[in-house]
Amino acid sequence: MQARINDLMLESASKPFNNSPNLNSVFKNSPTDFIHRMFKISPFFHPSPVASQDSLAILHLKRDLLTPTVLRDHDDENIGYAEGKVTTTRYGNYPHSTLIGKPWGSQVKASQVDTGTRGRVGLLPAARGEKRKRGGSSAGHGNEVAVAATHVEERKRVTETTELKDVKVPIPAETGFCHLLPPTPEVWTASLPHRTQVVYTPDYSYILQRLRVTPGTEVIEAGAGSGSFTHAAARAVFNGCPYQNAVNSRRSHAGDVETGTGRIWSFEFHEPRAHKLQEEIRNHSLSGIVTITHRDVYENGFTLADTAPQPSIKASAVFLDLPAPWLALKHLTRAPSSPLNPSTATHLCTFSPCIEQVQRTVSSLRSFGWLDIEMVEISSRRIESRRERVGLQEEGLRGVNVTPATVDEAVDRQREVEGRDRSYHHGMTVRSLNDSLSGDGSADGQREDYVSKQQRLQNIRDAQADRKLYKEGRLIHRSEPELKTHTSYLVFAVLPRAWTEEDERSAQEDVRESLEGTDAGVVEKPVSKRQRKRDAKERAGGDKDIELEMKWQIEDMSGDGQ
C-alpha cells in the first residue's frame, strides 16, 4: 500500500491539484497529508497530527462536559465577535484562532471576549439596538420580512469582504482552560446532541465484540437515533485506505472479485432524525461506509431495492434498537430475499429497556430458528486516578483533603484554635474595661500575633504559586461510589448459516474422503488412560522398573493432551 501511495505522489507531483501548486510544496512529501487531501479520510479513522481548519474538534472542559465544534478561521454566522468564530462555554470563551494549528491533546487557555453587544460588529438586530416587533398588520409583517432579508444580505456581504487581518488577536484570560481532542466514537458519544437515548461506550464495545464485528463486516442497524452506535460500528468495520476500498468496489461491480469493504446499513423510522444523521455522516466523511435509510423496517424490511432480483445487503451482524424488535425478525430469515449473508452465521443483538420486551423477543427468536439465545445487562463503574494531598497546610487549595496529616499537626491546630479563643475573650475583657473607664471603646484588645482565617488562606495560596502541585501528593485510584443506572437489556442470538442439499452432499463427500485413508473405513476408537496402563503392565511381564517407566510415559502423554 505504501508503494502505491508513493507512485500516486510521483504521478501527481508535476500536475496541478485543484488549481494548487506542485504537490511536493503543498504536502511536503508527507504521505499522511497526501492521503487526507486526496481521499478525504474521516477524522474518526485517521485524524491529522494537528487541528486544522474545517476539522471537527472536541473541547474537553471537564470529565462529563465535552463540546463539539467545527474549527473555522472566520465566523460563518457572523455573530460579530472581533476575534472571529468563538465557542462560548461556562468555563470561558475560546476563539478558533487559538485552536487551529494546535496538536491534539493540547491545553488551551480561555480568552477575554466581550460577549455583549458592545463586543460585536453585529449585523443582528439586537446588536444594533433594534427590537423585534410583535403583532402588527400584514404590511408590518411584510416590512419585517424585508428587514430580515436586508439583514441576511448584509451578513453575506460583510462575511465575503471580511479579511483575516481584521480579526482581533485574542487576549488570554486569567482563568479557564480546555483540552483539544480529536473526534473518536468515545468522545463523540459523550458530546453529541441527544435526539434519542444513546448507546454508551460500555454497551456498544461489548455489543461489537459479541457480534464479532471485524474490518470488512457488513452490519445492519435498525433504530439509528443519535448515531452513537453508528460511529462506533463504522470504525470497527473500516478495513484500511479508501483508495483500496474504491478499487475493490469497482472490481466487485464488474464481477471480478468480492468487495471485502465493511459497510453499515442503518435504518431510521423518524424522518427528521434520519435526515439529521445523514448530514452528520456526510460532514464526518463516513458516507462511503455508512448508508442511512428512512424506512419502517417492521413493514418494509431491510432490503434497499424491493424490485431487485438479488438484495445488495449481505450482513453477518444485526443490531436492533427498536421498541418492538420481535416485529422485525420476520425479515431476518434464510429466505431467498433475505439481507443476511447465506454463507456465514448471523449474530444478532437487541437493545431493550424493559424485561417484557425481552420476553417477547426471546419467544420470537425461538420461533424463527435462532440459537444460543442469551440476555446480558452491562453495569459499568469508572475508576478515577488522581493525586491526593492531605494536611492542614494545604487548606483552601483544590483537590486537598483538609485533615491533619500527623499528630503534631493536629496538636498545633488545636493550640492555634485555643489561642484564638483566649485572644478573643481577652479582647472582650479589655474592651469592656475601656468602655467602663472612658466610654469611647478605642482599644480593641487584639493581640499583635493574631492571624485571621482569611489571611491564613491567602498566605497558603501565595505560597503555592511556585509549587508543582500536580507532582505532589499520593497517587490513588478510587472507583465511583455508585453504579450507573440501568440502560437496557442486551439479547444475543445466532442464526446458523443456510444449509442446502448441495451443502449436505458436499459434507458427506468430505467425510467419505476422510475415511478412505483408514483400514476398511474403520475409525480407531480412543483408548482410555486406565486401559493403556493395563496394557503396559501386561507388556512389562512382571518387571516393575519397565512397568514404572511405561506408566511415566503414559502420564507424560496424558499431560500433553494425547
LINNORDA-V883671 format. One record per residue. N is the residue number from 0. RES is the residue in three letters. PSI is psi in radians with two decimals (NA if undefined). OMEGA is omega as a letter, one per 30 degrees, with the letter a starting at -180 (999 if undefined). BURIAL is + if it has 24 or more other C-alpha atoms within 12 Angstrom, else -. Layout:
N:RES:PSI:OMEGA:BURIAL
N:RES:PSI:OMEGA:BURIAL
This chain:
0:MET:-0.69:l:-
1:GLN:-0.65:l:-
2:ALA:-0.70:l:-
3:ARG:-0.69:l:-
4:ILE:-0.78:l:+
5:ASN:-0.68:l:-
6:ASP:-0.75:l:-
7:LEU:-0.65:l:-
8:MET:-0.72:l:+
9:LEU:-0.68:l:-
10:GLU:-0.65:a:-
11:SER:-0.02:a:+
12:ALA:-0.58:a:-
13:SER:0.07:a:-
14:LYS:2.50:l:-
15:PRO:2.45:a:-
16:PHE:1.91:a:-
17:ASN:0.76:l:-
18:ASN:0.50:l:-
19:SER:2.90:l:-
20:PRO:-3.00:a:-
21:ASN:2.42:a:-
22:LEU:-0.51:l:+
23:ASN:-0.59:l:-
24:SER:-0.52:a:-
25:VAL:-0.83:a:-
26:PHE:-0.06:l:-
27:LYS:0.70:l:-
28:ASN:0.55:a:-
29:SER:1.99:l:-
30:PRO:-0.59:a:+
31:THR:-0.82:l:-
32:ASP:-0.66:a:+
33:PHE:-0.79:a:+
34:ILE:-0.80:a:+
35:HIS:-0.67:a:+
36:ARG:-0.68:a:-
37:MET:-0.71:a:-
38:PHE:-0.07:l:+
39:LYS:1.08:l:+
40:ILE:2.46:a:+
41:SER:2.42:l:+
42:PRO:-0.27:l:+
43:PHE:-0.29:l:+
44:PHE:-0.93:a:+
45:HIS:1.53:l:+
46:PRO:2.61:l:+
47:SER:2.82:a:+
48:PRO:-0.56:a:-
49:VAL:2.83:l:+
50:ALA:2.16:a:+
51:SER:2.95:l:+
52:GLN:2.52:l:-
53:ASP:0.24:l:-
54:SER:2.66:l:+
55:LEU:2.29:l:+
56:ALA:2.68:l:+
57:ILE:2.15:l:+
58:LEU:1.98:a:+
59:HIS:1.85:a:+
60:LEU:-0.72:l:+
61:LYS:3.13:a:-
62:ARG:-0.68:a:-
63:ASP:0.35:a:-
64:LEU:1.82:l:-
65:LEU:2.46:a:+
66:THR:2.09:l:+
67:PRO:2.58:l:+
68:THR:2.66:l:+
69:VAL:2.12:a:+
70:LEU:2.26:l:+
71:ARG:2.53:l:+
72:ASP:-0.03:l:+
73:HIS:2.92:a:+
74:ASP:1.84:a:+
75:ASP:-0.75:a:-
76:GLU:-0.20:l:-
77:ASN:0.92:l:+
78:ILE:-0.48:l:+
79:GLY:0.16:l:+
80:TYR:2.38:l:+
81:ALA:-0.38:a:+
82:GLU:0.10:a:+
83:GLY:-2.57:l:+
84:LYS:2.34:a:+
85:VAL:2.34:l:+
86:THR:2.06:a:+
87:THR:2.23:l:+
88:THR:3.03:l:+
89:ARG:-0.22:l:-
90:TYR:0.40:l:+
91:GLY:3.04:l:+
92:ASN:2.40:a:+
93:TYR:1.70:l:+
94:PRO:2.45:a:+
95:HIS:-0.35:l:+
96:SER:-0.39:l:+
97:THR:-0.13:a:+
98:LEU:-0.62:a:+
99:ILE:2.30:l:+
100:GLY:-0.10:l:+
101:LYS:2.47:l:+
102:PRO:2.57:l:-
103:TRP:2.43:a:+
104:GLY:-0.04:a:-
105:SER:2.59:l:+
106:GLN:2.17:a:-
107:VAL:2.24:l:+
108:LYS:2.62:l:+
109:ALA:2.84:a:+
110:SER:2.76:l:+
111:GLN:1.95:a:+
112:VAL:2.25:l:+
113:ASP:1.82:a:+
114:THR:-0.02:l:+
115:GLY:-3.12:a:-
116:THR:-0.40:l:-
117:ARG:-0.46:a:-
118:GLY:0.18:a:-
119:ARG:2.60:l:+
120:VAL:0.28:a:+
121:GLY:2.37:l:+
122:LEU:-0.18:a:+
123:LEU:2.56:l:+
124:PRO:-0.69:a:+
125:ALA:-0.58:a:-
126:ALA:-0.43:l:-
127:ARG:0.10:l:-
128:GLY:0.12:l:-
129:GLU:2.45:a:-
130:LYS:2.53:l:-
131:ARG:2.25:a:-
132:LYS:2.54:l:-
133:ARG:2.47:l:-
134:GLY:-2.59:l:-
135:GLY:2.98:a:-
136:SER:3.12:l:-
137:SER:-0.61:l:-
138:ALA:-0.72:l:-
139:GLY:-0.66:l:-
140:HIS:-0.69:l:-
141:GLY:-0.67:l:-
142:ASN:-0.70:l:-
143:GLU:-0.70:l:-
144:VAL:-0.72:l:-
145:ALA:-0.74:l:-
146:VAL:-0.73:l:-
147:ALA:-0.71:l:-
148:ALA:-0.67:l:-
149:THR:-0.70:l:-
150:HIS:-0.73:a:+
151:VAL:-0.77:l:-
152:GLU:-0.71:l:-
153:GLU:-0.76:a:-
154:ARG:-0.76:a:+
155:LYS:-0.75:a:-
156:ARG:-0.78:a:-
157:VAL:-0.65:l:-
158:THR:-0.70:a:+
159:GLU:-0.53:a:-
160:THR:-0.16:a:-
161:THR:2.29:l:-
162:GLU:2.79:a:-
163:LEU:-0.46:a:-
164:LYS:-0.34:a:-
165:ASP:-0.15:a:-
166:VAL:2.31:a:+
167:LYS:2.44:l:+
168:VAL:2.15:a:-
169:PRO:2.56:l:+
170:ILE:2.18:a:-
171:PRO:2.47:l:-
172:ALA:2.87:a:-
173:GLU:-0.57:a:-
174:THR:2.85:l:-
175:GLY:2.32:l:-
176:PHE:2.89:l:+
177:CYS:2.91:l:+
178:HIS:2.36:a:+
179:LEU:2.00:a:+
180:LEU:2.53:l:+
181:PRO:2.76:a:+
182:PRO:2.27:l:+
183:THR:2.81:l:+
184:PRO:-0.58:a:+
185:GLU:-0.88:a:+
186:VAL:-0.50:l:+
187:TRP:-0.67:l:+
188:THR:-0.65:a:+
189:ALA:-0.26:a:+
190:SER:-0.19:a:+
191:LEU:2.68:l:+
192:PRO:2.17:a:-
193:HIS:1.99:l:-
194:ARG:-0.43:l:-
195:THR:-3.14:l:-
196:GLN:2.29:a:+
197:VAL:2.77:l:+
198:VAL:2.04:a:+
199:TYR:2.96:a:+
200:THR:-0.81:l:+
201:PRO:-0.58:a:+
202:ASP:-0.92:a:+
203:TYR:-0.43:l:+
204:SER:-0.70:l:+
205:TYR:-0.65:l:+
206:ILE:-0.81:a:+
207:LEU:-0.60:l:+
208:GLN:-0.73:a:-
209:ARG:-0.52:l:+
210:LEU:-0.07:l:+
211:ARG:0.79:l:+
212:VAL:2.13:a:+
213:THR:2.92:l:+
214:PRO:2.22:a:+
215:GLY:-0.13:a:+
216:THR:2.53:l:+
217:GLU:2.24:a:+
218:VAL:2.36:l:+
219:ILE:2.25:l:+
220:GLU:2.18:l:+
221:ALA:2.12:a:+
222:GLY:1.07:a:+
223:ALA:-0.68:l:+
224:GLY:-2.12:a:+
225:SER:-0.16:l:+
226:GLY:0.25:l:+
227:SER:-0.93:l:+
228:PHE:-0.55:a:+
229:THR:-0.80:a:+
230:HIS:-0.69:l:+
231:ALA:-0.73:l:+
232:ALA:-0.59:l:+
233:ALA:-0.71:l:+
234:ARG:-0.60:a:+
235:ALA:-0.60:a:+
236:VAL:-0.18:a:+
237:PHE:2.24:a:+
238:ASN:0.55:l:+
239:GLY:-2.75:a:+
240:CYS:2.35:a:+
241:PRO:-0.38:l:+
242:TYR:-0.79:l:+
243:GLN:-0.64:l:-
244:ASN:-0.71:a:+
245:ALA:-0.70:l:-
246:VAL:-0.80:l:-
247:ASN:-0.70:a:+
248:SER:-0.75:l:-
249:ARG:-0.73:a:-
250:ARG:-0.55:l:-
251:SER:-0.73:l:-
252:HIS:-0.50:l:-
253:ALA:-0.19:l:-
254:GLY:0.27:a:-
255:ASP:-0.93:a:-
256:VAL:2.94:l:-
257:GLU:2.64:a:-
258:THR:-0.84:l:+
259:GLY:0.15:a:+
260:THR:2.25:l:+
261:GLY:2.53:a:+
262:ARG:2.59:l:+
263:ILE:2.01:l:+
264:TRP:1.78:a:+
265:SER:2.38:a:+
266:PHE:2.42:a:+
267:GLU:2.27:a:+
268:PHE:-0.63:a:+
269:HIS:2.02:a:+
270:GLU:-0.81:l:-
271:PRO:-0.69:l:-
272:ARG:-0.66:l:+
273:ALA:-0.77:l:+
274:HIS:-0.68:l:+
275:LYS:-0.73:l:+
276:LEU:-0.63:l:+
277:GLN:-0.73:l:+
278:GLU:-0.74:l:-
279:GLU:-0.76:l:+
280:ILE:-0.69:l:+
281:ARG:-0.73:l:-
282:ASN:-0.51:a:-
283:HIS:0.14:l:+
284:SER:0.73:l:+
285:LEU:0.17:a:+
286:SER:-0.47:l:+
287:GLY:-0.22:a:+
288:ILE:-0.65:a:+
289:VAL:2.30:l:+
290:THR:2.04:a:+
291:ILE:2.25:a:+
292:THR:2.27:l:+
293:HIS:1.96:a:+
294:ARG:2.63:l:+
295:ASP:1.75:a:+
296:VAL:-0.34:l:+
297:TYR:-0.73:a:+
298:GLU:-0.69:a:-
299:ASN:-0.10:l:-
300:GLY:-2.75:a:+
301:PHE:-0.04:l:+
302:THR:2.48:a:+
303:LEU:-0.66:a:+
304:ALA:1.89:a:-
305:ASP:-0.42:a:-
306:THR:-0.14:a:-
307:ALA:2.50:l:-
308:PRO:-0.55:l:-
309:GLN:2.35:l:-
310:PRO:2.60:a:-
311:SER:-0.19:a:-
312:ILE:2.28:l:+
313:LYS:1.29:a:+
314:ALA:2.57:l:+
315:SER:0.04:l:+
316:ALA:2.44:a:+
317:VAL:2.33:l:+
318:PHE:2.09:a:+
319:LEU:1.91:l:+
320:ASP:1.28:a:+
321:LEU:2.69:l:+
322:PRO:-0.60:a:+
323:ALA:1.32:a:+
324:PRO:-0.41:a:+
325:TRP:-0.38:l:+
326:LEU:-0.33:a:+
327:ALA:-0.15:a:+
328:LEU:-0.41:a:+
329:LYS:-0.34:l:+
330:HIS:-0.04:a:+
331:LEU:1.18:l:+
332:THR:-3.05:l:+
333:ARG:0.54:l:+
334:ALA:2.79:l:-
335:PRO:-0.56:a:-
336:SER:0.28:a:+
337:SER:2.53:l:+
338:PRO:0.06:a:+
339:LEU:2.61:l:+
340:ASN:2.06:a:+
341:PRO:-0.26:a:+
342:SER:-0.08:l:-
343:THR:2.81:l:-
344:ALA:2.58:a:+
345:THR:2.24:l:+
346:HIS:2.34:a:+
347:LEU:2.56:l:+
348:CYS:2.35:l:+
349:THR:2.60:a:+
350:PHE:1.78:a:+
351:SER:2.28:a:+
352:PRO:-0.36:a:+
353:CYS:2.55:a:-
354:ILE:-0.48:l:-
355:GLU:-0.64:l:-
356:GLN:-0.68:l:+
357:VAL:-0.75:a:+
358:GLN:-0.79:l:+
359:ARG:-0.64:l:-
360:THR:-0.76:a:+
361:VAL:-0.73:l:+
362:SER:-0.74:l:-
363:SER:-0.66:l:+
364:LEU:-0.74:l:+
365:ARG:-0.68:a:-
366:SER:-0.45:l:-
367:PHE:0.13:l:+
368:GLY:0.28:l:-
369:TRP:2.55:a:+
370:LEU:3.03:l:-
371:ASP:0.82:a:-
372:ILE:2.29:a:+
373:GLU:2.48:l:+
374:MET:2.39:a:+
375:VAL:2.48:l:+
376:GLU:2.24:a:+
377:ILE:2.23:l:+
378:SER:1.97:a:-
379:SER:2.58:l:-
380:ARG:2.09:a:-
381:ARG:2.57:l:-
382:ILE:2.19:a:-
383:GLU:2.28:l:-
384:SER:2.16:l:-
385:ARG:2.98:l:-
386:ARG:2.35:a:-
387:GLU:2.23:l:+
388:ARG:2.27:a:+
389:VAL:2.36:l:+
390:GLY:2.67:l:+
391:LEU:-0.33:l:+
392:GLN:-0.18:l:+
393:GLU:0.21:a:+
394:GLU:2.35:l:+
395:GLY:-0.16:l:+
396:LEU:2.77:a:+
397:ARG:2.53:l:-
398:GLY:0.57:a:-
399:VAL:2.37:l:+
400:ASN:1.76:a:-
401:VAL:1.34:l:-
402:THR:2.69:a:-
403:PRO:2.28:l:-
404:ALA:-0.52:a:-
405:THR:2.98:l:-
406:VAL:-0.71:l:-
407:ASP:-0.68:l:-
408:GLU:-0.65:l:-
409:ALA:-0.70:l:-
410:VAL:-0.74:l:-
411:ASP:-0.70:l:-
412:ARG:-0.66:l:-
413:GLN:-0.70:l:-
414:ARG:-0.65:l:-
415:GLU:-0.73:l:-
416:VAL:-0.77:l:-
417:GLU:-0.68:l:-
418:GLY:-0.65:l:-
419:ARG:-0.65:l:-
420:ASP:-0.76:l:-
421:ARG:-0.68:l:-
422:SER:-0.67:a:-
423:TYR:-0.84:a:-
424:HIS:-0.61:l:-
425:HIS:-0.73:l:-
426:GLY:-0.68:l:-
427:MET:-0.65:a:-
428:THR:-0.77:a:-
429:VAL:-0.69:a:-
430:ARG:-0.71:l:-
431:SER:-0.69:l:-
432:LEU:-0.72:l:-
433:ASN:-0.68:l:-
434:ASP:-0.67:a:-
435:SER:-0.50:a:-
436:LEU:-0.85:a:-
437:SER:-0.50:l:-
438:GLY:-0.03:a:-
439:ASP:-0.38:l:-
440:GLY:0.56:a:-
441:SER:-0.57:a:-
442:ALA:2.15:a:-
443:ASP:-0.16:l:-
444:GLY:0.26:a:-
445:GLN:2.34:l:-
446:ARG:2.57:a:-
447:GLU:-0.51:a:-
448:ASP:0.16:a:-
449:TYR:2.31:l:-
450:VAL:2.15:a:-
451:SER:2.89:l:-
452:LYS:-0.69:l:-
453:GLN:-0.72:l:-
454:GLN:-0.64:l:-
455:ARG:-0.75:l:-
456:LEU:-0.64:l:-
457:GLN:-0.67:l:-
458:ASN:-0.67:l:-
459:ILE:-0.72:l:-
460:ARG:-0.65:l:-
461:ASP:-0.62:a:-
462:ALA:-0.42:a:-
463:GLN:0.08:a:-
464:ALA:-0.65:a:-
465:ASP:0.12:a:-
466:ARG:2.61:l:-
467:LYS:1.51:a:-
468:LEU:-0.46:a:-
469:TYR:-0.21:l:-
470:LYS:-0.11:a:-
471:GLU:2.79:l:-
472:GLY:-3.14:a:-
473:ARG:2.30:l:-
474:LEU:2.12:a:-
475:ILE:2.75:l:-
476:HIS:2.14:a:-
477:ARG:2.42:l:-
478:SER:2.86:l:-
479:GLU:2.51:a:-
480:PRO:-0.49:a:-
481:GLU:2.58:l:-
482:LEU:2.69:l:-
483:LYS:2.66:a:-
484:THR:2.89:a:-
485:HIS:2.35:l:-
486:THR:-1.17:a:+
487:SER:2.89:l:+
488:TYR:2.40:l:+
489:LEU:2.13:l:+
490:VAL:2.14:a:+
491:PHE:2.56:l:+
492:ALA:2.82:a:+
493:VAL:2.29:l:+
494:LEU:2.02:a:+
495:PRO:2.77:l:+
496:ARG:2.77:l:-
497:ALA:2.36:a:-
498:TRP:1.92:a:-
499:THR:3.04:l:-
500:GLU:-0.61:l:-
501:GLU:-0.71:l:-
502:ASP:-0.69:l:-
503:GLU:-0.76:l:-
504:ARG:-0.70:l:-
505:SER:-0.71:l:-
506:ALA:-0.73:l:-
507:GLN:-0.64:l:-
508:GLU:-0.67:l:-
509:ASP:-0.70:l:-
510:VAL:-0.70:a:-
511:ARG:-0.72:l:-
512:GLU:-0.62:l:-
513:SER:-0.44:a:-
514:LEU:-0.25:a:-
515:GLU:-0.42:a:-
516:GLY:-0.15:l:-
517:THR:2.90:l:-
518:ASP:2.01:l:-
519:ALA:0.47:l:-
520:GLY:0.30:a:-
521:VAL:2.22:a:-
522:VAL:2.27:l:-
523:GLU:2.27:a:-
524:LYS:2.57:l:-
525:PRO:2.57:a:-
526:VAL:2.35:a:-
527:SER:2.85:l:-
528:LYS:-0.67:l:-
529:ARG:-0.71:l:-
530:GLN:-0.65:l:-
531:ARG:-0.64:l:-
532:LYS:-0.67:l:+
533:ARG:-0.74:l:-
534:ASP:-0.67:l:-
535:ALA:-0.66:l:+
536:LYS:-0.68:l:-
537:GLU:-0.69:l:-
538:ARG:-0.48:l:-
539:ALA:-0.44:l:-
540:GLY:0.58:l:-
541:GLY:-0.10:l:-
542:ASP:1.96:a:-
543:LYS:-0.65:a:-
544:ASP:-0.82:l:-
545:ILE:-0.70:l:-
546:GLU:-0.72:a:-
547:LEU:-0.70:l:-
548:GLU:-0.68:l:-
549:MET:-0.61:l:-
550:LYS:-0.67:l:+
551:TRP:-0.71:l:-
552:GLN:-0.69:l:-
553:ILE:-0.69:l:+
554:GLU:-0.70:l:-
555:ASP:-0.71:l:-
556:MET:-0.67:l:-
557:SER:-0.64:l:-
558:GLY:-0.48:l:-
559:ASP:0.02:l:-
560:GLY:0.26:l:-
561:GLN:NA:999:-
